[in-house]
């Protein structure tokens, strides 16, 4: 199993971090900082909590005056690397929200996002001063540095993983749209991925808005086309007819599906199951193929997850056979439970057959 990410923040890396600060601020007490940071709670803390513990202890030993502390950090930031560098922007989030420190905090967040994103740190500023902060984010969307431009989009995602939720934008994402519009043809893939992820977040609460925006944006620029397609991935998986039609996957009648079958009716956790089917095109058409597994959860209920197989253009009378293997091995992000599962095939968002099968634990194989 892979080493937990939190273990990248350890005594060795923290000492290097502290030494970088002491190099520009000689009163910084390295040993005291390490001792108070890596206290009795340290081992139980996950990555973000470790980061916050670093920040709070930076606050103990840096100058009490915020502006003086930021001056120290501005000199030290380029001497630091690793996960600890995120604590620079976290310091601004924790100690820099006073109105009189606004300009200094904005300058610091802009600088610290280069090499270690400030995407988490900007969110309390958005919640506290939405209009003012979104004006700042729009300015950042026009910045020459791609990491600053990405911050403009990533920082205002309504549902940023690990980030504080922006519930106001879940209710009304309108303030985000000028930033995404500014960035929709950005030359940086790093930025475009963030724009797409922001659109995908919005699509989960406002599917109609994103379907309309996708229709307006698509077909005018290749970079924008990529953003739209990636940003609509959840709507595509949900079989949204308006979005499917934008990409030419609205034909549900021109493809026949035959011989949809499983290689077995039961599988052990840790094994794989195989299903197969054949497509026959009645006329030339575009096809988006997906399958869903209805997984049994720990409470015995089932939860559906959709997986993409392929997107393909078929010529008239084309016959194409598919074989797909799905693993039921446990891993860090999914644990399997015994019970009756199902696999469902989708063609252009429409269900084209469901097959049931049993999943069991080793030594307790189901009998059919």
C-alpha positions in Angstrom: 0.0 0.0 0.0 1.2 3.5 -0.8 2.7 5.6 1.9 0.1 8.0 3.4 0.6 11.5 2.0 0.6 13.0 5.5 3.9 11.2 6.2 5.6 13.5 3.7 5.4 16.1 6.5 7.8 14.7 9.1 10.6 15.7 11.4 13.2 15.9 8.7 11.0 18.0 6.3 9.8 20.2 9.2 13.4 20.9 10.3 14.4 22.0 6.7 11.3 24.2 6.7 12.2 25.8 10.1 15.8 26.3 8.9 14.6 28.2 5.9 12.6 30.5 8.1 15.5 31.0 10.6 17.8 31.8 7.7 15.9 35.1 7.2 14.6 35.5 10.8 17.3 34.5 13.3 15.1 34.6 16.4 13.0 31.7 15.0 13.6 28.8 17.6 13.8 25.6 15.5 13.8 23.1 18.3 10.9 24.8 20.1 8.9 25.0 16.9 9.5 21.3 16.2 8.6 20.2 19.7 5.4 22.2 19.9 4.3 21.2 16.3 5.1 17.5 16.6 3.3 17.2 20.0 1.4 14.2 21.4 -1.4 14.7 18.8 0.8 14.7 15.8 0.6 11.0 14.8 -3.2 11.1 14.8 -3.4 14.2 12.6 -4.2 13.9 8.9 -2.5 16.0 6.2 -4.6 19.2 6.4 -4.7 19.1 10.2 -0.9 18.8 10.3 -0.7 21.8 8.0 -2.8 23.8 10.3 -0.7 22.7 13.3 2.4 24.0 11.5 0.6 27.3 10.8 -0.5 27.9 14.4 3.0 27.2 15.7 4.5 29.5 13.0 2.2 32.1 14.6 3.8 31.5 18.0 7.4 32.1 16.9 7.1 34.6 14.1 6.8 38.4 14.8 3.5 39.2 16.5 2.9 42.0 14.0 1.2 40.4 11.0 3.0 42.7 8.5 6.4 41.9 9.9 5.5 38.2 9.9 4.6 38.3 6.2 7.8 40.2 5.4 9.7 37.2 7.0 7.6 34.7 5.0 8.1 36.6 1.8 11.9 36.2 2.2 11.6 32.5 3.2 9.1 31.2 0.7 11.5 30.6 -2.1 13.8 28.7 0.2 11.1 26.1 1.0 9.7 23.1 -0.9 7.5 20.2 -0.1 4.0 20.0 1.5 5.1 22.5 4.3 5.0 25.3 1.7 1.2 25.2 1.8 1.5 26.6 5.3 2.5 30.0 3.9 -0.9 30.6 2.4 -2.5 28.9 5.4 -0.8 31.5 7.6 -2.6 34.2 5.6 -5.9 32.5 6.0 -5.5 32.2 9.8 -3.8 35.5 10.7 -4.5 37.8 7.7 -8.3 38.4 7.6 -8.4 41.7 9.3 -9.7 44.4 6.9 -6.6 46.6 7.4 -4.4 43.8 6.2 -6.4 43.2 3.0 -3.8 44.4 0.4 -0.9 42.7 2.2 -2.8 39.4 2.4 -3.9 39.5 -1.3 -0.3 40.1 -2.3 0.9 37.2 -0.2 -1.7 34.8 -1.5 -0.8 35.8 -5.0 2.9 35.1 -4.3 2.4 31.9 -2.3 0.1 30.3 -4.8 3.2 29.9 -7.1 4.6 26.6 -6.2 1.9 25.8 -3.6 -1.6 26.7 -4.4 -3.6 29.2 -2.2 -6.9 27.6 -3.3 -7.9 26.7 0.2 -6.8 29.9 1.8 -8.9 32.2 -0.4 -12.2 30.6 0.5 -12.7 32.3 3.9 -12.1 35.6 2.2 -14.8 34.8 -0.4 -17.2 33.9 2.4 -16.5 37.0 4.4 -16.1 39.5 1.5 -17.7 37.9 -1.5 -17.9 40.9 -3.8 -14.5 42.3 -3.0 -12.8 38.9 -3.2 -14.4 37.9 -6.5 -13.2 41.2 -8.0 -9.7 40.2 -6.9 -10.2 36.7 -8.3 -11.2 38.2 -11.7 -8.0 40.3 -11.7 -6.0 37.2 -11.0 -7.7 35.4 -13.9 -5.9 37.9 -16.2 -2.5 37.4 -14.5 0.6 36.5 -16.6 1.4 33.5 -14.4 -0.7 30.4 -15.0 -0.6 29.4 -11.3 -2.2 32.7 -10.3 -4.8 32.3 -13.1 -5.6 28.8 -11.9 -6.1 30.2 -8.4 -8.9 32.4 -9.8 -10.8 29.4 -10.9 -9.8 26.7 -8.4 -10.3 28.9 -5.4 -13.9 29.6 -6.1 -15.0 26.0 -7.0 -18.3 25.5 -5.1 -17.2 22.0 -3.9 -13.4 22.0 -3.9 -12.2 18.6 -2.5 -10.7 19.2 1.0 -11.8 22.8 0.8 -14.4 24.8 2.8 -17.7 24.6 1.0 -18.9 27.7 -0.8 -22.6 27.2 -0.1 -23.5 30.6 -1.5 -22.1 29.5 -4.9 -23.9 26.2 -4.7 -27.2 28.2 -4.5 -26.1 30.8 -7.1 -23.0 30.3 -9.1 -23.4 33.5 -11.1 -20.5 35.3 -9.5 -18.1 32.5 -10.7 -19.1 32.8 -14.4 -17.1 36.0 -15.4 -13.9 34.2 -14.2 -14.7 31.0 -16.1 -15.5 33.0 -19.2 -12.2 34.9 -19.0 -10.3 31.6 -18.7 -12.2 29.5 -21.3 -9.6 29.9 -23.9 -6.6 29.9 -21.6 -3.4 28.5 -23.2 -2.5 26.5 -20.0 -3.9 23.0 -19.6 -3.3 23.5 -15.9 -5.8 26.3 -15.9 -8.2 24.7 -18.3 -8.5 21.6 -16.1 -9.5 23.9 -13.2 -12.1 25.6 -15.3 -13.5 22.3 -16.3 -13.6 21.1 -12.7 -15.4 24.2 -11.7 -18.0 23.7 -14.4 -18.4 20.1 -13.2 -19.0 21.3 -9.6 -21.7 23.7 -10.8 -23.4 21.1 -13.0 -24.2 19.0 -9.9 -26.5 21.8 -8.6 -27.4 23.7 -11.7 -27.4 21.2 -14.7 -29.6 23.4 -16.8 -27.2 26.4 -16.5 -24.2 24.3 -17.5 -26.1 22.6 -20.4 -26.9 26.1 -21.8 -23.4 27.4 -21.2 -21.9 24.3 -22.9 -24.1 24.8 -25.9 -23.1 28.5 -26.1 -19.4 27.8 -25.8 -18.9 24.6 -27.8 -17.6 24.6 -31.3 -15.8 28.0 -31.2 -12.3 27.1 -29.9 -10.5 23.8 -29.4 -9.3 24.7 -26.0 -12.9 25.7 -24.9 -14.2 22.5 -26.5 -12.0 20.4 -24.2 -13.1 22.4 -21.2 -16.8 22.0 -22.1 -16.4 18.2 -22.6 -14.5 17.6 -19.4 -16.7 20.0 -17.5 -19.8 18.1 -18.6 -18.6 14.7 -17.5 -21.1 14.3 -14.7 -24.0 15.3 -16.9 -22.8 12.9 -19.6 -22.7 10.1 -17.1 -26.2 11.0 -15.9 -27.4 10.7 -19.5 -28.4 14.4 -19.8 -30.0 14.5 -23.2 -29.3 18.2 -23.8 -25.6 17.7 -23.1 -25.3 14.4 -25.1 -26.8 16.2 -28.1 -24.1 18.9 -28.0 -21.4 16.2 -28.6 -23.4 14.3 -31.1 -24.4 11.4 -28.8 -28.2 11.9 -29.1 -29.0 9.0 -31.4 -30.5 6.1 -29.5 -32.2 4.2 -32.3 -29.5 3.6 -34.9 -27.4 1.0 -32.9 -28.5 -2.5 -32.1 -27.0 -4.3 -29.1 -26.7 -8.1 -29.2 -25.4 -10.9 -27.0 -24.9 -8.9 -23.8 -23.6 -11.6 -21.4 -21.5 -12.2 -18.3 -18.8 -14.9 -18.2 -20.1 -16.1 -14.8 -22.9 -15.5 -12.4 -20.8 -15.2 -9.2 -17.4 -13.6 -8.4 -15.3 -13.6 -5.2 -14.0 -10.3 -3.8 -10.5 -9.9 -5.2 -11.5 -11.5 -8.5 -12.7 -10.1 -11.8 -15.9 -10.5 -13.9 -16.1 -10.2 -17.7 -19.0 -9.1 -19.8 -19.3 -8.9 -23.5 -21.7 -7.5 -26.2 -21.8 -6.7 -29.9 -22.9 -3.5 -31.5 -24.5 -3.3 -35.0 -24.9 0.1 -36.6 -28.0 0.5 -38.7 -26.6 3.7 -40.1 -23.6 5.9 -39.5 -23.7 7.4 -36.0 -21.6 8.4 -33.0 -21.7 6.2 -29.9 -20.8 6.8 -26.3 -20.6 3.5 -24.4 -20.7 3.2 -20.6 -21.6 0.6 -18.0 -22.8 0.9 -14.5 -22.2 -1.4 -11.5 -24.8 -1.4 -8.8 -22.5 -2.0 -5.8 -23.7 -3.4 -2.5 -22.7 -1.0 0.4 -21.9 -1.9 4.0 -25.5 -1.3 5.0 -26.8 -3.7 2.3 -28.2 -1.0 0.0 -26.9 -0.6 -3.5 -25.1 2.4 -5.0 -24.6 2.9 -8.8 -21.3 3.9 -10.3 -20.9 4.6 -14.0 -17.7 3.8 -16.0 -16.9 4.9 -19.5 -16.0 2.3 -22.1 -15.4 4.3 -25.2 -16.6 7.0 -27.7 -16.6 5.9 -31.3 -18.0 6.8 -34.7 -19.6 3.8 -36.5 -20.2 3.5 -40.2 -23.4 2.0 -41.5 -23.6 -1.8 -41.0 -20.5 -1.8 -38.8 -20.5 -4.8 -36.4 -18.2 -4.3 -33.4 -17.7 -6.8 -30.5 -16.6 -5.7 -27.0 -15.2 -7.5 -24.0 -14.8 -5.7 -20.7 -13.2 -6.9 -17.5 -14.2 -5.4 -14.2 -12.1 -6.1 -11.0 -13.6 -6.5 -7.6 -10.3 -6.1 -5.8 -10.4 -3.9 -2.7 -8.2 -0.8 -2.7 -8.0 2.4 -0.7 -10.9 4.2 -2.3 -13.3 1.3 -2.6 -14.2 -1.7 -0.4 -16.4 -4.4 -1.8 -19.2 -6.1 0.1 -21.0 -9.4 -0.6 -24.5 -9.5 -2.1 -26.4 -9.2 -5.4 -24.8 -6.7 -7.8 -25.8 -5.7 -11.3 -24.1 -4.5 -14.5 -26.0 -2.2 -16.8 -25.0 -1.2 -20.3 -25.6 2.3 -21.7 -25.5 3.5 -25.3 -25.7 7.2 -25.7 -27.1 7.5 -22.2 -29.9 5.0 -22.7 -30.0 1.7 -20.8 -29.6 -1.3 -23.1 -29.7 -4.2 -20.7 -29.0 -5.3 -17.1 -27.4 -8.5 -15.8 -27.4 -9.6 -12.1 -24.6 -11.4 -10.4 -23.4 -12.3 -6.9 -20.3 -11.1 -5.1 -19.1 -13.1 -2.1 -16.2 -13.3 0.2 -13.5 -16.0 -0.1 -14.6 -19.2 1.6 -18.2 -18.3 1.4 -19.0 -18.5 -2.3 -22.7 -18.1 -3.3 -24.4 -21.1 -4.9 -26.8 -20.4 -7.8 
